[in-house]
Amino acid sequence: MNNIIDGTKASFEIRKNVKELIEREKIQPVLAVIQIGDNKASDVYIKNKKKACEEVGIKFEYIKFNDTISENLVINEIKRLNNDISVNGILVQLPLPNGFDEGKIINEINPVKDVDGLTYQNVGNLVLENDCLVPCTPLGVMELLKRYNVNLSTKNVCLVGRSNLVGKPLIQLLLKENATLSICHSKSRDIKSYTKIADVLIVAAGHPNLITKDMVKEGVVIIDVGINKEGNLLCGDVDYDEVSKKASLITPVPGGVGPMTVACLLKNVVKAYKIQN
Ligand code: GUN
């Protein structure tokens, strides 16, 4: 049974399209990534972003601060990047170390350079269904559903997780496709009563094996956004081996949503370039 949603394949197609567009239009988009403090997972994500950018012809500028830096100096750097017309995208890698005000820092980014789609302006425009820069992981999820012909109109979609980066923007994107939503989170009682009736189940909770086979119905479409480390292995939020037996479509971890996040970042950098030029 081939019910696997191949995010690696889809991401390569997107990356190829972005590369061809950059070559055809002879443009040189630039992405600046700011990292504050040390975080092993962030190191890996940033390395992947750098490699993907360079492969398609996006210039990657990496700015690293110690966690002893003051918020004001970080903000000064963001202002410098806002004013530098050669820089098209600015991304502050999250999570920030303790003591940094995420909202305050992110909202210093000029919304037209906010390739993570996290500033007030982009969040507001997403809610109002205006064209804007949209967070990369939710974009990647929607792109996978589209590529695998999952029509969301009239479907029961259950979303587990309500983060600013994934769950909340997904609510808007799913509503736009006329999905009927239930949103579960860490304070929800009896999650199973919602997951069990879902035609499409999207899980972004950050808990390995949160979703077990008794919690889903036969034929469900599963999008697993979780990236958890179990020893040396990566796993999602879904008990893949068992749940995949009941799913009509399912994303593996790794190789599902993860590669799509990076591919959609590349698309967002080009979109930001076009908004600015
Ligand atoms: N940390 C984990 N995923 C992301 C992301 O998509 N953007 C940022 N800025 N930080 C992250």
Boltz pocket constraint, residues with backbone or C-beta under 6 A from the ligand:
constraints:
  - pocket:
      binder: B
      contacts: [[A, 45], [A, 91], [A, 92], [A, 93], [A, 94], [A, 95], [A, 116], [A, 136], [A, 137], [A, 165], [A, 261]]
      max_distance: 6.0
